[in-house]
Amino acid sequence: MKKTRKTDKLVTESVNPDTVDIDISSTGRIIKLISDEDRKISKAVYESRESIEAAVELIYERAGEGGRIFFVGAGTSGRLGVIEAAECPPTFGTSPAFVQAIIAGGKRAVFNSIEGAEDCYTDSIKQLKNKRLSQNDVVVGIAASSSTPFVIGAIDYAKEVKAPTVLITFNPAKKNTADIIISPILGPEVIVGSTRMKSGTATKMILNMLTTAIMIKLGKTYKNLMVDVQPKSEKLRSRAKRIVRQLTGATDKKAQSLLLTSNWQVKPAVVMGVKKITYKEAKELLRRHRGFLRKALE
């Protein structure tokens, strides 16, 4: 009797009956087939919103205790974790240490495929030990298959140090794999096993939800404005001025003056403009309200 390999049973490794003739299709039909599959992603992610919410609440709680977030993945999953971690400091003004990414194969794997790296169970453990993972931190494993050794190693080590764990996957996973499992079932990929496609898109959507929701709860936005932005480029400086103008009613010249006085920090600039107080007073008011601009303006 022929032995079935574990990977043969994965949803992401199964054959998509709708795309079996994609190799003899016209360009237009290829695009349509891919688009038809992509349309399934939002619905599947939406149906997983309860587990995403639970993950946000868990991470938010630990963040309040000084905890960090570690996205751990291999290949596409790891690269998406790197992107998410890299975007948090300029967008939300967080320390680079708050949201970090660990990718199988290290930095070189961001630009080059190092496929065998995902099979090393202990490599992620070594990296987390170097980061001094503690029980206040949260490990978010990203593994389309649900069983990538590099990711499972990180989750298992997190359990050892009593750190909470989250797993993002697109195959059924055992309940005890992680504290919270986010597993939208997207069906087979357009190209069998190519999880850079639907699985990759869904991963980015989920990571966007996690980081954005957490940052909102931490007071990193006012309404839907990016008030903790780090304006280190011309585009971001223009955005900072626009936010200050919008929230204070100031002219462009006055907004620039407020931002120069506040070292280009939007929150104190807005408080100064609305409350007509000094930079020092604005900083103190924000400190008393734990950085929440809405509360500081009330």
C-alpha positions as CSV (number, residue, x, y, z in Angstrom):
1,M,0.0,0.0,0.0
2,K,1.4,3.4,-1.0
3,K,2.2,5.6,1.9
4,T,0.6,9.1,1.9
5,R,2.9,11.9,2.8
6,K,1.8,14.5,5.4
7,T,2.0,17.3,2.9
8,D,-0.2,15.5,0.4
9,K,-3.1,16.1,2.7
10,L,-2.6,19.9,2.9
11,V,-5.3,22.2,1.4
12,T,-2.6,24.4,0.0
13,E,-1.0,21.4,-1.7
14,S,-4.2,20.0,-3.3
15,V,-5.1,20.5,-6.9
16,N,-7.4,23.4,-7.8
17,P,-9.9,21.9,-10.3
18,D,-10.7,25.4,-11.6
19,T,-7.2,26.0,-12.8
20,V,-6.0,22.7,-14.3
21,D,-6.0,24.1,-17.8
22,I,-4.4,27.4,-16.9
23,D,-1.3,26.5,-18.9
24,I,-3.3,26.5,-22.2
25,S,-5.4,29.6,-21.3
26,S,-5.3,33.0,-22.9
27,T,-3.8,35.9,-21.0
28,G,-7.2,37.3,-20.3
29,R,-8.4,34.0,-18.9
30,I,-5.3,33.5,-16.7
31,I,-5.9,36.9,-15.2
32,K,-9.6,36.0,-14.6
33,L,-8.8,32.7,-13.0
34,I,-6.3,34.4,-10.6
35,S,-8.8,37.2,-9.9
36,D,-11.6,34.7,-9.2
37,E,-9.5,32.9,-6.6
38,D,-8.4,36.2,-5.0
39,R,-12.1,37.2,-4.5
40,K,-12.4,34.3,-2.1
41,I,-9.8,35.7,0.3
42,S,-11.6,38.6,1.9
43,K,-14.6,36.4,2.8
44,A,-12.4,33.8,4.3
45,V,-10.5,36.4,6.4
46,Y,-13.7,38.1,7.4
47,E,-15.0,34.7,8.7
48,S,-11.9,34.4,10.9
49,R,-12.4,37.8,12.5
50,E,-13.2,36.4,16.0
51,S,-9.8,34.7,16.2
52,I,-8.1,37.9,14.8
53,E,-9.9,39.9,17.5
54,A,-8.7,37.5,20.2
55,A,-5.2,37.8,19.0
56,V,-5.4,41.6,19.0
57,E,-6.7,41.6,22.6
58,L,-4.0,39.2,23.7
59,I,-1.1,41.2,22.1
60,Y,-2.6,44.5,23.4
61,E,-2.7,43.2,26.9
62,R,1.0,42.1,26.8
63,A,2.0,45.4,25.1
64,G,0.7,47.2,28.1
65,E,3.1,45.2,30.2
66,G,6.1,46.2,28.1
67,G,5.9,43.1,25.8
68,R,7.1,42.8,22.3
69,I,5.7,41.2,19.2
70,F,7.7,38.7,17.2
71,F,6.5,37.6,13.7
72,V,8.2,34.3,12.8
73,G,8.0,32.8,9.3
74,A,9.9,31.3,6.4
75,G,9.9,32.3,2.7
76,T,6.9,34.5,1.8
77,S,5.5,34.3,5.3
78,G,8.8,35.5,6.8
79,R,9.1,38.3,4.3
80,L,5.6,39.5,5.0
81,G,6.5,39.6,8.7
82,V,9.6,41.6,7.9
83,I,7.5,44.1,5.9
84,E,5.0,44.5,8.7
85,A,7.7,45.0,11.4
86,A,9.5,47.5,9.2
87,E,6.4,49.6,8.6
88,C,5.4,50.1,12.3
89,P,8.1,52.7,13.4
90,P,7.5,55.2,10.6
91,T,3.7,54.8,10.6
92,F,3.1,54.6,14.3
93,G,6.2,56.0,15.9
94,T,7.0,52.8,17.7
95,S,10.5,51.6,18.7
96,P,12.0,49.1,16.2
97,A,12.2,46.7,19.2
98,F,8.4,46.6,19.7
99,V,7.5,44.8,16.6
100,Q,10.2,42.5,15.3
101,A,10.5,39.8,12.5
102,I,12.4,36.6,12.5
103,I,12.8,34.9,9.1
104,A,14.3,31.5,8.4
105,G,17.7,32.0,6.8
106,G,18.2,35.5,8.3
107,K,18.5,38.8,6.5
108,R,19.8,37.1,3.3
109,A,16.5,35.3,3.0
110,V,14.6,38.6,2.6
111,F,16.1,38.9,-0.9
112,N,17.1,35.4,-1.8
113,S,15.2,32.1,-1.5
114,I,16.8,29.9,1.1
115,E,14.2,27.1,1.1
116,G,15.9,24.6,3.3
117,A,16.1,27.1,6.1
118,E,12.5,26.5,7.0
119,D,13.2,22.9,8.0
120,C,15.5,23.8,10.9
121,Y,13.4,23.5,14.1
122,T,16.1,25.0,16.4
123,D,17.2,28.1,14.4
124,S,14.2,30.1,15.4
125,I,14.7,29.1,19.0
126,K,18.3,30.4,18.9
127,Q,17.1,33.7,17.5
128,L,14.4,34.1,20.2
129,K,16.9,33.2,22.9
130,N,19.2,36.0,21.5
131,K,16.3,38.3,21.7
132,R,15.7,37.3,25.3
133,L,12.1,36.3,24.8
134,S,10.0,36.7,27.9
135,Q,6.5,35.8,29.1
136,N,5.4,39.4,28.4
137,D,6.2,39.0,24.7
138,V,4.0,37.4,22.0
139,V,5.2,35.1,19.3
140,V,3.1,35.2,16.1
141,G,4.0,32.2,13.9
142,I,3.1,32.4,10.2
143,A,3.0,29.1,8.4
144,A,0.7,28.4,5.5
145,S,1.1,24.7,6.0
146,S,0.6,24.9,9.8
147,S,3.7,22.7,10.4
148,T,6.8,24.5,9.2
149,P,9.6,23.3,11.6
150,F,11.2,26.8,11.9
151,V,7.8,28.3,13.0
152,I,6.8,25.4,15.2
153,G,10.2,25.6,17.0
154,A,9.5,29.2,17.8
155,I,6.0,28.5,19.1
156,D,7.2,25.6,21.2
157,Y,10.0,27.7,22.8
158,A,7.5,30.5,23.5
159,K,5.4,28.0,25.4
160,E,8.5,27.0,27.4
161,V,9.0,30.6,28.6
162,K,5.3,31.1,29.1
163,A,5.0,33.6,26.3
164,P,1.6,33.6,24.5
165,T,1.5,32.3,21.0
166,V,-0.6,32.9,17.8
167,L,-0.5,30.9,14.6
168,I,-1.5,32.2,11.2
169,T,-2.1,29.3,8.8
170,F,-4.2,28.3,5.9
171,N,-4.6,24.6,6.7
172,P,-6.4,23.0,9.7
173,A,-4.1,23.0,12.7
174,K,-4.3,21.1,16.0
175,K,-5.9,23.1,18.7
176,N,-2.9,22.9,21.0
177,T,-0.5,24.2,18.4
178,A,-0.8,27.7,19.7
179,D,-2.9,29.7,22.1
180,I,-4.8,31.4,19.3
181,I,-5.1,29.9,15.7
182,I,-6.1,32.2,12.8
183,S,-6.9,29.8,10.0
184,P,-9.0,31.1,7.1
185,I,-9.4,28.2,4.7
186,L,-8.8,29.6,1.2
187,G,-8.9,26.4,-0.8
188,P,-6.2,25.3,-3.2
189,E,-3.8,27.8,-4.7
190,V,-4.0,28.8,-8.4
191,I,-0.7,27.0,-8.9
192,V,-0.6,24.0,-6.6
193,G,1.5,24.8,-3.5
194,S,2.3,28.4,-4.5
195,T,1.4,29.9,-1.1
196,R,2.9,33.3,-2.2
197,M,-0.5,33.7,-3.9
198,K,-3.7,33.5,-1.9
199,S,-2.0,32.5,1.3
200,G,0.4,35.5,1.0
201,T,-2.3,37.9,0.2
202,A,-4.4,36.7,3.2
203,T,-1.3,36.9,5.5
204,K,-0.8,40.5,4.6
205,M,-4.4,41.3,5.3
206,I,-4.3,39.6,8.7
207,L,-1.0,41.3,9.7
208,N,-2.5,44.7,8.6
209,M,-5.5,44.0,10.9
210,L,-3.3,42.9,13.8
211,T,-0.9,45.8,13.8
212,T,-3.4,48.5,12.9
213,A,-5.9,47.4,15.6
214,I,-3.2,47.1,18.2
215,M,-1.7,50.6,17.4
216,I,-5.2,52.2,17.5
217,K,-5.8,50.7,20.9
218,L,-2.4,52.0,22.1
219,G,-3.5,55.6,21.1
220,K,-1.3,55.8,18.0
221,T,-4.1,57.3,15.9
222,Y,-6.6,60.2,16.5
223,K,-9.8,59.4,14.6
224,N,-8.2,57.8,11.5
225,L,-5.2,60.1,11.4
226,M,-1.6,59.0,11.7
227,V,-0.7,61.2,14.6
228,D,2.4,59.3,15.7
229,V,3.9,59.4,12.2
230,Q,7.7,59.9,12.0
231,P,8.0,62.6,9.3
232,K,11.4,61.7,8.0
233,S,10.7,62.3,4.3
234,E,9.1,65.1,2.3
235,K,5.9,63.2,1.8
236,L,5.6,62.4,5.6
237,R,6.4,66.0,6.5
238,S,3.6,67.2,4.2
239,R,1.3,64.7,5.9
240,A,2.3,65.9,9.3
241,K,1.5,69.5,8.4
242,R,-1.8,68.5,6.8
243,I,-2.8,66.7,10.0
244,V,-1.9,69.7,12.2
245,R,-3.8,72.1,9.9
246,Q,-6.8,69.8,9.9
247,L,-6.9,69.4,13.7
248,T,-6.0,73.0,14.7
249,G,-7.4,75.1,11.9
250,A,-3.9,76.6,11.6
251,T,-2.4,78.1,8.4
252,D,0.3,76.2,6.7
253,K,2.9,78.6,8.1
254,K,1.6,78.2,11.6
255,A,1.4,74.4,11.3
256,Q,5.1,74.4,10.2
257,S,6.0,76.6,13.2
258,L,4.2,74.3,15.6
259,L,5.9,71.2,14.2
260,L,9.3,72.9,14.3
261,T,8.7,73.8,18.0
262,S,7.7,70.2,18.7
263,N,10.6,68.6,16.8
264,W,8.1,67.4,14.2
265,Q,6.0,65.5,16.7
266,V,2.4,65.8,15.5
267,K,0.6,65.1,18.9
268,P,2.3,67.9,20.9
269,A,2.0,70.2,17.9
270,V,-1.8,69.7,17.8
271,V,-2.1,70.1,21.6
272,M,-0.1,73.3,21.5
273,G,-2.3,74.6,18.6
274,V,-5.6,73.7,20.2
275,K,-4.9,74.4,23.9
276,K,-2.6,77.5,23.2
277,I,0.0,76.1,25.6
278,T,3.8,75.6,25.5
279,Y,5.6,72.5,24.1
280,K,6.5,71.5,27.6
281,E,2.9,71.8,28.8
282,A,1.7,69.8,25.8
283,K,4.1,67.0,26.5
284,E,3.1,66.8,30.1
285,L,-0.6,66.8,29.2
286,L,0.0,63.9,26.8
287,R,2.0,62.1,29.4
288,R,-0.9,62.3,31.8
289,H,-3.2,60.8,29.2
290,R,-0.7,58.0,28.2
291,G,-0.2,59.5,24.8
292,F,-3.9,59.5,23.8
293,L,-4.5,62.7,21.8
294,R,-8.2,62.5,22.0
295,K,-8.1,62.5,25.8
296,A,-5.5,65.3,25.9
297,L,-7.8,67.5,23.8
298,E,-11.0,67.0,25.9
